[in-house]
Amino acid sequence: MSGSRISPEEAQLRAQSKATLAAQRRADAQTALEALRAEQIAVRERTARLRALRLAKEAADAEAASASQTAPSSAKPAKSGARRRRISA
C-alpha cells in the first residue's frame, strides 16, 4: 500500500500545477469576456450610427415629399404609359 502514496514534494508540485492552470484559465476567461464586451460595444455603436442615418434619410424623404406636394404644378404632366407607334411610309 505504500506504493500508492505520493511524496509531499510531489503533492506540492501537483497543487502548484493546479493553481497555475486555474490562474491561466481565469486569465483566459477574462480576456474572452473583454473581447466579448468590446464586440458588444462595437455592435451598439454601429447600430446607433445606422439608426441615425436611417432617421435622417426618413426625415429628408418626408420633407421632400411634403415640399413636392406644396409646390405649384408648373412641371410637365407625366407621360402616359402608352406610346404612339410610328408609321413609316
C-alpha positions in Angstrom: 0.0 0.0 0.0 2.9 2.3 0.4 3.3 2.4 -3.4 0.1 4.4 -3.8 1.2 7.2 -1.6 2.8 10.3 -3.1 5.6 12.2 -1.6 4.9 15.6 0.0 7.1 17.3 -2.7 5.1 15.7 -5.5 1.8 16.7 -3.8 3.1 20.3 -3.6 4.1 20.2 -7.3 0.6 19.0 -8.2 -1.1 21.6 -6.1 1.1 24.3 -7.7 0.4 23.0 -11.1 -3.4 23.0 -10.5 -3.2 26.5 -9.1 -1.2 27.7 -12.1 -3.6 26.1 -14.5 -6.6 27.6 -12.7 -5.0 31.1 -12.8 -4.3 30.7 -16.6 -8.0 29.6 -17.1 -9.2 32.7 -15.2 -6.9 34.9 -17.3 -8.2 33.4 -20.5 -11.8 33.8 -19.4 -11.2 37.4 -18.5 -9.6 38.0 -21.9 -12.5 36.4 -23.7 -15.0 38.4 -21.6 -13.2 41.6 -22.5 -13.3 40.7 -26.2 -17.0 39.9 -26.0 -17.7 43.2 -24.3 -15.7 45.1 -26.9 -17.7 43.4 -29.7 -21.0 44.3 -28.0 -19.9 47.9 -27.7 -18.9 48.0 -31.4 -22.3 46.5 -32.4 -24.2 49.1 -30.3 -22.2 51.9 -31.8 -22.8 50.6 -35.4 -26.5 50.2 -34.6 -26.7 53.7 -33.3 -24.9 55.2 -36.3 -27.1 53.3 -38.8 -30.2 54.3 -36.9 -29.2 57.9 -37.0 -28.6 57.6 -40.8 -31.9 55.9 -41.3 -33.8 58.6 -39.3 -32.1 61.4 -41.2 -33.0 59.8 -44.5 -36.6 59.3 -43.5 -36.8 62.9 -42.4 -35.3 64.1 -45.6 -37.7 61.9 -47.6 -40.7 63.2 -45.6 -39.5 66.8 -46.2 -39.1 66.2 -49.9 -42.5 64.6 -50.1 -44.2 67.5 -48.3 -42.3 70.0 -50.5 -43.4 68.3 -53.7 -47.0 68.3 -52.5 -47.0 72.0 -51.8 -45.1 73.1 -54.9 -47.1 74.5 -57.8 -47.6 72.1 -60.6 -45.6 74.0 -63.2 -43.9 70.9 -64.3 -45.0 68.9 -67.3 -47.6 66.3 -66.6 -46.3 62.7 -66.6 -46.4 60.8 -69.8 -48.9 58.0 -70.0 -47.6 54.5 -70.3 -48.9 54.0 -73.8 -46.6 55.1 -76.7 -47.6 56.0 -80.1 -46.4 53.8 -82.8 -44.5 55.4 -85.7 -45.8 54.6 -89.1 -43.2 54.6 -91.8 -44.4 55.5 -95.2 
